[in-house]
């Protein structure tokens, strides 16, 4: 009887887990399999010259002569200037016909503002990019650029309504067309249309690193020191090749203008290097004047090679006399169906894993339970074998695309996934004990499929030169003899001893040390040279600081810089109380400058009404949740900790849990994980005079009790080594995390696209307000007290933390290195311009209103450590909460007394003066005093 009831429950639960959104385009095409594609139809509605701002829509009707599948073509012009993509959605007869029609990205184009710039060392640096506002003709297609052909839309015979909504950006729509789908002809058919002899002798060289424009700012020139590359310099870094990983995403396209003097057929050749995707082919699509002239232009293959090679594409193209545009587009279309199938299988396997979690209650560890799985899932073997067969078909197709080499990373991962499915299909009764093999951990089926997915989509290529020619004898040779290589190596070695110009001993120069990577340092120096120095006349020498601990040593040895950037938020206080940091409140416009930041971010820098630093970057702690899982479970998104407690039993019933940063912090729980609970309950860390801790006060105790009971009473997971992986695998489909997780999900989890979202962090209700306090300060910028140029240093800090500079820097770092290099500026207005969805930006900026850091004190480390110990004693050791707090309070108070005596607040056991604990109100008061 128990088995019958359980089986009925599982069937009902599976039915309730049906999809709440539209079918994917991949699945919808299967549904439309019997519907004819329209032939010979072109409809141009009267709707034209419509300007759309964000969130604006317009609708129109068309009269379709016959039922069928059609393409939609837009002729538009981009009007916005920012990095955000222009995204539309489209409804036909008031419905989205497939899920992807909710987000269609309209291409926009970029060009360099000037030629390559030269830095002070003679090295080339990437120029700024500007948007090219050109008229664009675009057949609507998928945002991921994985479909080989444009989207098909179904129109019934007669009157149809079309609605287009702009979700981001600003565009002018000049014309809309509904047209019949077309398919490219073969090369043999193409040759019949241009039967002409080519007698001219032409050889055109295009330097690949200098496209006339491109459709993605991330595609950038890079430097190669290989002797085969042109141009080449022994001593300087030249931006002499294009691409690499910055040109690996399907749909990224570069455009070159060419001038042809005579009609005729021309070959295209490439000098290339493809060593970033070992044992794999990558593909490009060639277009002439934005058109694919024949089928073979879609799949130009670049095999794996560890050295520079020149290849001739063996399909000469007919070009008429005059100007043309040659473009190359990164192409994962050949893998498109395979990728869509893998996406589908990932979703199906995640659903199976969730079903088994429901069956076992998330308890797979009990080895004493013997399962008869076929009683609950009679078709599970058939289902898994079908998935195995589908993956084997995918494997065969991918192997063929890779010239039958089976040692690429994607194929190895795919083979591992097939073996895991085969094992589970052959041993169904082991699935309840081994369901982690489905979608948890590095060896799971979903993880292996995700690796294959990423590898199939990734198409990196490095180009040096492109040739348009009809005389093959003029192609250059790539033979560099050993003697030349030796001589060049010797020249570089000798040149490395040459002292380079770095403004040393040239009058007034600000020394700035930056605790970031070389890429960041070079870009900051470039901005300072081109923007700050010309405007102020102040020279700046920016240096890499590999370890911020060197700041303390440099101060002790009297070699400290004038300014330090990118340092931890605790360091300015430690230097300031020892007289090493400059008090920035000495400057008249300090109050105006700090209006750029969240007031709570200043608290770590304040000591005795002095402020020793400014925030440079800022973190955020928001609620991440899996939309797909919460929709299927019909669970609400929690707004308070009481809401969290209500959803925990339902999550835990399926072997899932809520993530708290405490669980990811290892043995020591820092303030960033514990302080929010104190603040949300109106608690505090120190008494008014600063001579003892306030952790034993009633409100603070409430916060500590909530922080511990979530683990001891409500079963929140104690340890999560990697929330990102747990989130991906659905072990923790909801949790509080930060900017790092946000970037990981944006860049590193393609299988979760459109399946996750963020919300405000849960808090504690206080009357009509929910207090959502979180920490969030990240890196900071400070001036040393030993500087000879305090006013100039302050001018630099003001320039560096300004809205314009922070916005420019954030945009340029992303245009140079990709969207994963998002700059989380502490300047609120600059952050509001970063290219992320507006709905996410709104949530983050709202959460920043609840940012409050823990004030620093000489004994702050002991408070942080003992609050961590309280959690460990209560949660892990089962000790009494009040006794644990009292024990820690005694230890903290003793350390406070000792440190305050060291810094002159106590003498001979007597208090001389109070230690002032800074508050948010201080920063607000300073702001108001300068407004």
N, C-alpha and C positions, 0 to 999 in steps of 0.2 A: 504493500500500500504506500509506504514512504517513497519508493521509487516512482510510483505512478504520479503522486502529487508533485514530486520534484521534476519529473519530466514535463508535466503540464505547466509548472511554473516557468521552466526554461523556455518552452515554446512561446508562452505569453510574453516573456521578457524579450525574446528575440524579435517577436512581432512589434513590440514597443520600441525597438531599436532601429526601426526603419528610417531611411534617410528623410531629413526634413528639408533638404535643399534640392535644387534641380539636379538632374543627371549631368555627369561630365560630358564634354563635347565628344569624347571618345566613345562613351556609352550611347549618347544620343544618335551618333552616326549609325550605330548598329540598328537602332530603332527605325531610322529613316532608310534602311537598306533597300526597300522596295519602291522608294519614291524617285522619280526621274529628276535628273538635273535639267534645268531649263536650257533651251538651245535658241540662239539667235534673238535674245530679248535684251533690250536696253531701255530702262525707264528713268527719266530725269524729272523728279518732282519739282514743283514750283519753289519749294523751300530753298533759299540761297541767301548768301551774305548775312549770316546770322552770327552775332557775337555772343559767345557763351562765357560767363564767369562761373566760378566754382559753385557747384550745387544748383546751377540753373539747368532747366530742361526745355525742350521744345518738341512738339508732336506734329505730324502731318500724315496725310492719307495718300495711298497710291492705289491705282487700279491695275491689277495683275491679270494678263490675258489668259494664263493657264497655271494651274497648280504645279508647284515644283520647288526645287532647291536653287537658290540664287546667292550670288555674292553681293556685298554692299561696298561701294567705293566712296571715299570721302576726299574732297579737295579742300584743303584747309591751310591756315597759316597760324603759327604759334605767336601769341602776343605777350606772354609772360617772360620775365627775365631770369627767374630763379632756376635752381637745379631740379625742382620737383617735376616728376613726369606728368604729362597731360593724359588723364585717364577718363574714359567715358564708359557708360554702360548703355545697353540697348535693349529695348523691349519691343516685341512684335505682338500686336494685338493684346497689349497690357500684360504680357508675360515674358519672363526670361526663358528663352528656348533651351538654354543649357547653362551650366554654372559659370563657365568662362565668359559668358556675355555680360556678367556683372562687372568685369574689369577688362577693358581693352585699352592698351597703351598706344597712344599716337606718337610716332617717332618725332623727335626734334633733333636739330643739327647744331654742331659747334665748330668753330674755327679758332685758330690761334690769333691773338690780337697783334702779334708781331713775330719777328723771326726769333730764333733761339737767343736768349740773353747770356751774357758772360759774367761769371762771378769774379771776385777779386783774385782768385787763383788761376783764372783763365779757363775754368771749366764751364761747359754749357749747362744751362738750367732751363727747365720747361717753361715756356711763356704762359701767360694767363689765357683762359679760354673765354670766348664770348659766344652768345647764342646767335645762330644764323637764322634770321626770320624769313625763310623762303617758302614759297607756295609748294605744297606737298600733295602728291596724289597717292592715296593709300587704300589698298584693299584690306578691309578689317580682318585681322587674324589674331591668333593667341598671343597673350602677353609674354609667354615664355619662349616664343619662337621655336616651338618644337613641331608644329604641324607643317607638313610640306606645302599644303595648299591653303589659301585663305578660307575663312569660316564660310560654311554654307548655312543659309537661313531658309526656313520653310515659309512659303507664302501660299495661302489658299487662292483659288480663283476669285477674282472680284476685288472688293474693297478691303484694304489692310491698313492698320494703323501702325506707325513707327514712332517710337519715342526715344530720344537721345538725351542723356543727362551727363553733364561734365562734373566729375567727382574731384578733380584737382587740376590746377592750371588756369589758363585763359586762352581761348582760340577763336579765330574767325572761320566759320564754315562757309566756303564759297559755293560749293555745289555738292550734291549727293546723287549717286547713281545706283540703281538696282540692276545688275547685269547678269547675264548667263555665265556660268563658270567656263573657263577655257583651260586647255592643257597644252603644254609646250610640245612642239614638233621635235622629231629626232634630228640629229645632225645630218643624216643622209637626206632628209626632206629639206632641211635648211639650205644645203648646198645647191639644190635644184633652183632655188629662188635667186641665186647670184652666180650665174655661170660666166665668169670673167677671168682672164689671165692677168697675172700680176707681174709686171716687168720692172717696177721701180725698186730702188735699193734703199730701204729705210731701216734705221736702228734708233729707237728712242729709249732713253734710260730715265726711269722715275726713281728718285730716292724715297724709299718706302716710309722713312721717318717723317716725311713732310707731306702728308695728305692735304688736299685743299680744304676738306672738311670731314666730319665724322658724325655718327649718331649717338656717341656715348663719350662723355668726358673722361671716362676711365681708360680709354685707349690712348696710350702715350708712347712717345719715343723713349728708348732706354739706351744706356751706354754699353758698348762692347769693346773690349781691348784686343779682340782677335785681329790678327794681321790681314785676314781675308776681307775684312769689312771696309767699306768706303762710305764716308771719309775716315781717315785714321790719324791719330796723333800719338806720338810716343809719350808725351808728358802730360797731356791734358785729357780730361774725360769729355768726350764728345757724345752728344745724343745722336747716334748714327744708325740705329736700327729701330724697328717698330714692333711693339706687341709683347709677347710672352704671356704671362698669366693675365695681364690687363686686357688682352684681346682673346679671350677664351670662351666667352659667353655667347651662346647661339643668338644670332640677330645683330651682334655688334658689327658695324660696317664702316669702312673707310672709302673715301672718294678722291679720285685724282682726275684733274683736267688734262686732256691730251689734244694735240693738234695734228691732224693728218693732212699731208700735202697732196696725196694722190689717192684716188679710189683704188680699192684692191683688198686682197686677203692678207691678214697679218697674224703671225703667231704671238703668243704671250709666254714669257718666261719669268722665272722667279729665282732669286738667290735667297735661300731660306735655311733656317735651323729649327729642327723640331725635336728637342731633347727633354722637354718638360713633361711629356706623357710617354714614359718608356714602353716600348714594344707595342705601340698603338699607332694607327693612322688618325690624322685629323683632316677635316674637310673645310673647304671654302666654296662659296657660290660666287661666280663672276657675273656681273651685269654690265651692260653697255647702255648708257643713257637711261639707267634705272629699269632696264628690261632684261629678262632672261630670254635670249634669242632661240635657244634650243635646249632640250632636256639635259644634255651632258654638261651644260654650264652650272648645273646645280651641285654637282658632286666632283669638284676638283680635289684630288687626293694628295696629301703631303705625308709621305711615310716617315716613320721614326728614323732619326739620324743623329749621331753625336758630333757631326762636323758639318761645316757649311757646304751646301750643294746647290747646283744650278739645275733646274729642271725646265724642260720645254713642254708646255701643254699641247698635246697633239691634235688640237681642233682649231685650225685657223679661222679667224672671224673676218667677215667682210665689213670694211669701214669706208664710208664715203668721205670725200674730201671735206675738211672743216673741223670744228671743235666737237669733242665728245667727252663724256664722263665715264671713266672706268671705275668700277667699285668692286670690292671684295668683302664678302659677308661671312663671318664665322657661322658654321652650319652644322647643327646637330639634327637636321631634319631626317637624315637617313636613319637615325636612331629613334625618331619621333614615336612611331607605333610601339617600339620596344619599351621606350620610357613610359608611355601611357599605360601599357600593359603592366609594367612594374609598379607604377603608382596604384593601379587598381588592385594588384595582388597584395601590396603592402596594407591597403585599407582592409581587404578581406581577412588577411592574417591577423591584423589588430583586432578585428571583430571576433575571430575565433578565440584569440587569447582572452578577450574580455568575457566571452561565454564560459570559458573554462575557469576563469576567476570566480564567476558567479556560481559555478558548480561546486568549486572547492571552498568558497568563501575566502579565497586568497591564501589558503593554507596548503601549500604544496610540500611543506617540510615533513608532514606526518607520513612516515614510511610504513606504518602499520595498517593503513587503509588500502584495501585492494579494490580497484575500480573496474567495473564492467562498462566501459565507455560507450559501447555500441547500444546499450539500453537507453542512454540519454541522447547520443548523437549517432543514430544508425547509419547516416551517410558520411560520417567523418572520413573514413578511408577513401571513399570515392572522391570526396571533395579535395582532399590533400593530393591524391594521385592526379586529379585533373590539374591542380596547380603545378604539380611537378612536371606534367606533360607540357603545360604552357611555358614554364620556365625553360624546359629543354628546347622548345622551338625558338624561344628568344635567344638562347645560347648559340644555337646553330646559325641563326641570322647574324648575330653579333660577331661570331667567329668568321663568317664569310666577309663581313665588312672590314675585318682586321687581317685580311689575307691569310686566314687559317692559322694565325699565331694565337695560341691559347695562354700565353704568359703575361697578358696585360692585367693590370690591377682589377679592372672591371670584370673581366672574364673569370679571374680566380675567385672573386667574391661571389659571382653568380653561381659558379660550380659548387662553392661551399653551401650556399642557400639550397641548391637542389639536393645535395646529400642530406642536409638536415630535414628537409620535408620528406624525403624518402624514408629516413629513419623513423620519423613520427608516424607516417602512413603505415609502415610495417609493424609498428608497436603502439597501437592506439591506446592501450591501457596504461602506457607510461606517460601519456600526455598530461594528466593531472599533476604528476610529480615532476614533469619536465617542461611545463608550459612556458617556463622562462626561455626555452629554446626558440619559442615563437617570436617574442618581441622584447626580450630583456637581455641586456649584457652585450658585450662586444662580439660574441659568437652567434648571436641569434639570427634567425632568418631575416627579420626586418632590418637589422643592422647591416647584414651582408647585402641585401637588396638596395639599401640606401647608398652603400659604397658604389655598387654598380651603377645606380642612378646618377650619382654625382660624376663618375668617371665618363659615362656615356655622354653626358651633357657638356663636359669640359673639352674645349677644342683650342688649346694654346698653340700659337705659332709665332715665330720671330722672322721678320722679313728685313732684308737689307736693300735690295733693289728689285724693280720690276722692269721687264724689257718688252717693248712692242717692236717687232721686227719681221722682216721676210728674208733676212740673210743670216743663217745660223752660224756662219763662220765668224761673225763679229761678237758672239757671246764670249765673255771674259773667261780666262782660265783661273782656277783656284789652287794652283800649285805654289806653295811657299817653301823654299828650301831651308834646310836646317841652319845654314850659316846666317841667313837673314833673321831667323827666329832668335839665334844666339845674340846677334848684334843688338837687336831691339831689347832683349832682356837685360843686356849689359847697360844700355842707355837708361832704361828705367831705374836700374839699381843705382847708378851714379846720380840721377836726378833726385832720387829719394833723399839725398843728403843736403839738397839745396834748401836754404831757409826761404819759406814762402812768406809773402807779404800778408801780415795779419794785423796791421795797424800798430804793431809794437813800437813804443818810443816815438810816437808821432803826435805829441800834444795830448789834448783832452780826449780820452777814449774810455767809454764805459766797458768794463769787463763783466760779461754776463755768462754764468754757468747754467746749463740746462740739463736737467735729469731726465732726458728722453733719448730716443734713438737718433742715429745720424740723419735719417730722413727728416725728422722734425727740426733738428738743429739747422740743417741746410736751408729749409724753407723759412724759418724764423729770420736767419741772417739775410736771406734774399729780400724778405719783406722790409726788414730794417734798412737795408741799403737803398731800396727803391722808394720807400714811403717815409720812414721816420727821419733818416739822416738828411735828405733833401729839404724836408719841412722845417727841421729844428736846427740843423747844422751840427748835431751831436753825433759823433762817430761811435759805433758799437762793435765790439768784438765778441762774438758768441762762440762759446766752446762747449764741447760735449763733457758731461759729468757722469761717468759710469756709476758712481756710488755716492749717494748724498751724504754718507758719513764723512766724506772728505771735507765737507764744509766745516765741521767741528775742528778737524786737524788743521785746515787752512787758516781758521781764525786764530788758533793757538800759535801757529807759526808765522802769523802776520802776512799771509799771502792770500787772504780771502778776496773773492771778487766783489764788485760793487753790488751785483744783483744775482739772486738765484731764482730760477724758474723750475716748475715741475717737482717741487719737494713735498714731502708728506706733511699733512696738516698739523702734526704735533711738533715738528722741528722748529718753527719760528718761536713758539713759546719757550722751548728749552734754551734756545739761543738768546731770546729776549730777556729772560730773568737773570741771565749771566752778563747782560750788557752788550751782547754782540749784535743785536738787531735794532734797526732804526725804528723809532716810534713814528708811524705815518700820520698820526693826528697832528703833528707839528705843522702840516701843510694846510693852508687856508681852505682849499677846495676839497679836503678829505671827505667832508659830509656829503658833498655832491657826487663824488666818485663812488661812494659805497652804495648809492641808490641803484647801481647796476646789479647788485647781488641780493640773494636771499639774506635777510638780517641774521637768521640763525646760523648761517655758514661762517660768520665772523667770530663766534664765541671761542673757538680754540686759539685765536690769535690775541686775545685780550688779557692784559695783566695790569692791575692797578690803573684802570682807565687809559691805558696805552694800548695801541693796536700795532702789532708787529708784522702783519702780512695782509695780502688781499687774496681772495679765492681765485684760482685760475680755472680749474675744472670742477665739476660738481656731479655727484652720483645721484641716483634716485632709487627708492625702494617702493615698488608698486606690486600689485597683485597680478600674476600671470595665471591664465587658465586656458584649458583646452576646450574650445567652443564645441567641437564635435562630441566630446564625451559628455559635457554638461547638457547639451541638447538631447542626447540620447537618454541620459538618466533623468532628464527633466528637473535638474537641480538649479536653484537660484544662485546667483553670484553673491557671496557674502559681503555685507556692508559693515558688520561689527563682529567682535569675537563671539558674541552669542550666536550669530548666524553661522559662524564657522563650526561651533559646537554642534549645531543642528544637522549640518551636512556630513560631519565626520562619520557617523554610523553607516550611512549609505555608501560612502566611499570605501570604508573599511570592509563592508560586506563583500566588495568585489576585489579585495586585496590591494586597494589603492589608498592614498593618504594625502594629507596636507603638508606642504613643506614650509618650514620656518628656517631662516638663516642660522639659527642656533645649531640646527642639525648638520649644517655644512661647515661648521667652524672648527672641527677637530677637538682636541683636548681643552684648549683655551677659548673661552667665549668672549670676544671683544665687545666694547661698548656698542658698536654698530648693530649687534644682534640682541643685546639685553636692554639698552637704554630706552628704546621705544615703549616697552611695557611700563616703565616707571613714569615717563612723561605722559602717556595716554591716560594714566590714572591720577594726573595732577600731583605726582610725586616729585621729589627733588633729590639731589645727591648730597648736598652739603647744607649745613646750618647757615643762618644769615651772617654770622661772624667768620665763617670758614674754618672754625677750629674743630669741627667734628662732622661726621657723616650724618645724613638724614635718612639712611636706608631703613631705619627702624621706626620711622614715622608712619602713621596709619595709611596715608595715600601711597607711599612708596611700598609698603607691605602688600597693599592690594595688587600693585603691579607685579611684584615678585611672585605672589600667589598665583596670579593668572599665568605668568611665564612658566611656572613649574607644573601647574595643574593640567595645562594643555598636553603635557607629556605623561604625567602620572595617572591622571583620571580620564583623559579623553583620547589617549593612545596615539598622539602625533608621533611620527617616526623619530627615533632618537638620533640616528646618524644617517646622513645622505651624503656620500662623498662627492657626488656630482649631480646637482639639480637638473642641469640641462639634459643629461642622459636619462634621468628618471622621468622628466617631463616628456621627452621624446617617446619613451617606451610606455607611457601612461601609468607608471608606478606612482608618480606624484603629478596628477593632471592639474594641480592647482598649488600655488605657493607664492610667497613673497620673495622677490629677488630684485636684481639691480640692472644697471646699464650693461654689464658684461653679458648677462643672460639675454638681454634684448638683442644685442648684436649677434650673439650665437644663433638665435632663432631666425633673425633676418637673413643671415648669410649661410649658416651651416645646417639648416634643417629644411631642405627643399620639399621633403615629403609632408611637412606640416603646414605648407603654405595655405593660407585662408582657414586654418584649423585652430588658431590660437588668437588670444586677444589679451589686453591688459585692462585693469580697473584700479581705482583708488585702493590703497592699503586699508585693510579692516582696522577699526578703531574701537574706542569705548564711548558709549553714548553718555553725554553730560547735558541733561536738559534737552534742548532742541538741536544741540551740536554734537557731531561725532568727532572726537579728538583723534586725529590720525598721525600724531607726531612720529617722525622717522629721522634718523641721522642721514648724512649724505655728502658732507664735504669730502673732496678728493685731494687734488694737488693745489699748491699755493705758490705765491710769488712774494719775495721779501727783498729788502735792501739791508746791507750790512752797515752797522754803525761806524765802521772804519772807512767808509767811502769818502773820497775827497770831493765828490760831486753829488751831494744829496739832492739838490734841485733837479739836476739833469737825470738822476736815477728815478726820481718821482715822475718826471715827464715821460720817461720810457715806460714805467709801470702804467701810467694813465693811457698811453698810446696802446700798449700791449693788451690791456684789459678792456679797451673800448669796444663798442658794438661793431664798428666798421672793421677794425683789425681782426677781431675774433671771428666775424662773419667771413671775411676774406680768407683768413687762415683755414677755417673749417671747410670752406668750399674748395680751396686749392689742395688741401691734403687729400680730399676725396677725389677730386678730378685727377690727381696724380696717381693715387694708389688704390682707388676703388672704394666702394661704399662701406666696407668693413673698417675703414679708417675714419669713422665718424667722430667728430670732435665735440665732446660734451662740455661745452663752455659753461663757466659759472655765470657769465653775463647773460641775464635772463632774456634780453631782447635778441642777442645773437643766437642763443639756443632756440628761440622761437622760429628761426629761419632755417634750421637744419632740415634736410629732405627726408622726413619721415611722415607717415600719414597724420593728417591734422587731428583726427580723433585721438591718436596716441599722444600727440604733442599737448593737446588740451588736458589730458589726464595727468601727464608728467608735470606740467606747469602748475596745475591745481595741487598736486601732491607736494610740490616745492614750497607751497605756502605753509606747509606743516613741517618744514625742515628745522630741526633744532639739534645742534651738536652739544656734546657734554663739555662744559667749561674745563679748561686745564688748570690744575693746581700742582704744586710741587710734589704732592703725594698721590696724584691722580692714578698712577700705575697700580697702587695698592687697592684703590677703590675698584678699579676695573678687574683686577685679579680676584678679589674676594667676592665680587658679585658673580663672577664665573664659578668660584668655588661653592657658593650657595646653591647654584643650579646643580652642580655635580653631586653635592651632598644629598640634596632633596630628591633629585630625579634618579640618579644612578645608585646611590647608597641607601636610599630609603629613610634618611634621617628627618627629624622634626624640623619644620620650616622655621618656627620662631627661634628654636635653639641654635639653628645654623646661622640665622641672621645675627643674633646676639653675639655669637662667637666671632663672626666676621667684622661686626661693628667695632668690637674691642680692638681687633688687630688694625683696622683702618685708622681708628682714632689715635692709637699709639704712633703709627707712622706719620700721621698728620702733625702731631705734636713735635716729633723729631725733625721733620723737614721744615716746619715753620720756625723752629729754633735755629736751624742752619741758615735760613734766609732772613733772620733778624726780627721775627715777629714775637719771639719769646726770648726773654733773658733771665737767667737764674730762676727758671720755672715760672716766671710771671709774664702775663700777656702785655706786650707793649702797645700793640695796635691790632685792629681787625684785619683779616685777610678778605679782600673784596671778591665776591663771587659774581662774575659778569652775568647779565641777563639779556634776553632779546630786546628788552626795553631800552638798554643802553645804546644798541646799534640804531634803533628807531629814533631815539633822542638825538643822536649825532646827525642822523639824516635830516631831521626836522630843523636842527639848528643852522643848517646851511641851505635850506630851501628858501 
